[in-house]
């Protein structure tokens, strides 16, 4: 571990020097790249330097204990014990900080929610999940953009796609991929029987242009009139965009913006993201020995969470954690659950690195 820390500190010093160089500052792309690396290393180096200072203090206290007696000895002994406990704590923190970071963590995300089993009730649940994520995103400084929706007569969603932008977006939302299950009495149920319905959530890191080779000859671009809620421009101008990727059959529709140009730009971002997702999944499939995380693979067929209205509880099955405040959770208060999932994932990765 300490070899890695020494290498990291040497790299940190190199970055400090490079970022102070006028040539680097004038190259915006290079400066942004190095600044991002510097920012990621900063918490590790700060904690390592705290470790080295505490170790130095420990040695100083130990030396005083050998030279002093009486009250001075007692003070030195107390400091020695404090430093020793602190070093143990810092060492554990350093282990977590050295866990390899997911390269997608800082990316924006594209989220797709689709109604699953349960008919109209599943579509209403899909809307509830959409609302939950939008409220959490907006309350925590993320930019939330609806890109396309297929609504039902009761204001549910057969499917809905949106983008969440901001620093660390993927790191916060990535564990939401999977099957979400709701148990409640539907509004359409006259006899008051509880129904179980599902919706699937897919969270995809937004792909950068350099990550996906997109042959424009493989893409059919169609324009059409917008449908659904949206104001007077709906069904009057052909501002909506539909992209069809011929090699994969992927279809992307975007109609949220009044401008055809903006809809087209968003649609291509989503198409690139879906192609990037396919690329990543193919890479992961090739690594048969890859260790599965405790919080799941993110597979959309995996049942990850249950929302039970009768007991006002939300249970995440991957980590066995339950929150008894369903209403607040569906109103966007999901931070605690996201923190628990991130902690469980980090602990599993740490366990794996110790075994290696």
Secondary structure, 3 states (H helix, E strand, C coil): CHHHHHHHHHHHHHHHHHHCCHHHHHCHHHHHHHHHHHHHHHHHHHHHHHHHHHHHHHHHHHHHHHHCCHHHHHHHHHHHHHHHHHHHHHHHHHHHHCCCCCCCCCCCEEEEEEECCCHHHHHHHHHHHHHHHHHHHHHCCCEEEEEEEEECCCCCEEEEEEEEECCCHHHHHHHHCEEEEEEEECCCCCCCCEEEEEEEEEEEECCCHHHCCCCHHHEEEEEECCCCCCCCCCCCCCCEEEEEECCCCEEEEECCCCCHHHHHHHHHHHHHHHHHHHHHHHHHHHCCCCCCCCCCCCCCCCEEEEEECCCCEEEECCCCEEECCHHHHHCCCCHHHHHHHHHHHHHHHHHHHHHC
